[in-house]
Amino acid sequence: MKIKKANAVLALLSILFLLMHVFYSVFAYLTMYYNPVLKYVFSIPFMVTVCLHAVLGMISVFTRPDGFRTELYPKQNLRTILQRVSAALIFPLLILHINTFSLMQTCKEKGYLFLIFLLIIGEILFFAAVITHVSVSITRAFLTLGILTSQKTQKRIDTAVYCIGAVVFILSVIAVVRGQALMFFG
């Protein structure tokens, strides 16, 4: 149980750092202002907490007897399935996300505009996977830490989180796709 609680704390810290990273990135793309120092200020703490969260999450899934038992109650475990699938999708899309800018530069230089379009689609999928993972995970972290005990309250918080997640997703997609289109299709 200590691993699950530590992982819940790391998850919540990761969400906080994620929001800081997202809002800085949205600001940077909307204003077309780039500061390499701020990029690292907002991304390094996020990467560290996410990596620790991922390791503890895998340890928890692979070492607990109930770690793979989602088939028993498929409807009740839809959130668990979404949580795990989105987490699995984040890893390959993260590699793409980290390298997107340099890949787009190379594609622009070589005239591969269609590949830039595909990279933008990859970014959108990455944002969707991250926001999905966060949205289905927040109240689970609260439950694990004992902060949340009521199912009624959980459903209300989930609804609010899904709405906030949708807004963050839309804002991120608009800002980043607009910025990338201006830089690489303009």
Salt bridges, closest charged atoms under 4 A:
ASP66 OD1 - ARG64 NE 3.26
GLU71 OE2 - ARG69 NE 3.30
GLU123 OE1 - HIS97 ND1 2.71
ASP158 OD2 - ARG79 NH1 2.44
